[in-house]
Amino acid sequence: MPKQNKAWFIIIYFIWIAIISCSNETSTQLLPKDSVQTAANATKLKDSAKVFLTDGCIVLRRGNDIISEMFSKLNQTDCSYSHCGIAFQENGKWFVYHSIGGEDNPDQKMKKERYENFILPAQNKGFGICQLTLKNAQIDKLHVILDSLYQKKIPFDMKFDLQSDDRLYCAEMVYKSIQQATQNDTFFQITDHKGFKFVSTDNIFVNKQAQLLCRINY
């Protein structure tokens, strides 16, 4: 099968999984009410959420386009988010390392994006910040790993192939980077749908190693 056709086949397959997976919208309210914030003033909310940022934390978002909606449905337990990255503060500014393809990133190379741009209200329905149970040495190692991937300009994995490391999709990049930093292959669970294994966004933030600190809905 030609590479381009195979990529489209996988995308269609993911759409099919999405249809039969996380279709219950009530799953976006799994957290206690005091951890959910909704307000018209999105700028104030995204700025105030900075207090939750720590090196190595996960920043999650849900885009307002149809592709983001599809990817959010791939989650098995919480459909709140469609995309994720890892935050680090550099020279007094917060950046999010993340892998993304499509119209948002035509060259498909891994991005290091300002936190403020990553969670823009104009392009997203909301975002969340998740803290992982990592030691300081693991966080430092994680930063080195992410910088290395960024410098190598690792492209987005349109095939969603967990077996390859030369291309990475968003949750896969987070999953593999943290596994490497912690030397722990069981830090996260993965989703297995009829033999097709992949990392969904909720595999990253719905587990015993993670705590969702805030959830902001625009």
Stockholm file with secondary structure:
# STOCKHOLM 1.0

chainA/1-218         MPKQNKAWFIIIYFIWIAIISCSNETSTQLLPKDSVQTAANATKLKDSAKVFLTDGCIVLRRGNDIISEMFSKLNQTDCSYSHCGIAFQENGKWFVYHSIGGEDNPDQKMKKERYENFILPAQNKGFGICQLTLKNAQIDKLHVILDSLYQKKIPFDMKFDLQSDDRLYCAEMVYKSIQQATQNDTFFQITDHKGFKFVSTDNIFVNKQAQLLCRINY
#=GR chainA/1-218 SS CCHHHHHHHHHHHHHHHHHHSSCCGGGGGCSCGGGEEECSCHHHHHHHGGGGCCTTCEEEEEESSHHHHHHHTTCSSCCSCSEEEEEEEETTEEEEEECCCSTTCTTCBCEEEEHHHHTCTTTEEEEEEEEECCCHHHHHHHHHHHHHHHHHTCBCCTTCCTTCSSSCCHHHHHHHHHHHHHTCTTSSCCEEETTEEECCHHHHHSSTTEEEEEEEEC
#=GC SS_cons         CCHHHHHHHHHHHHHHHHHHSSCCGGGGGCSCGGGEEECSCHHHHHHHGGGGCCTTCEEEEEESSHHHHHHHTTCSSCCSCSEEEEEEEETTEEEEEECCCSTTCTTCBCEEEEHHHHTCTTTEEEEEEEEECCCHHHHHHHHHHHHHHHHHTCBCCTTCCTTCSSSCCHHHHHHHHHHHHHTCTTSSCCEEETTEEECCHHHHHSSTTEEEEEEEEC
//
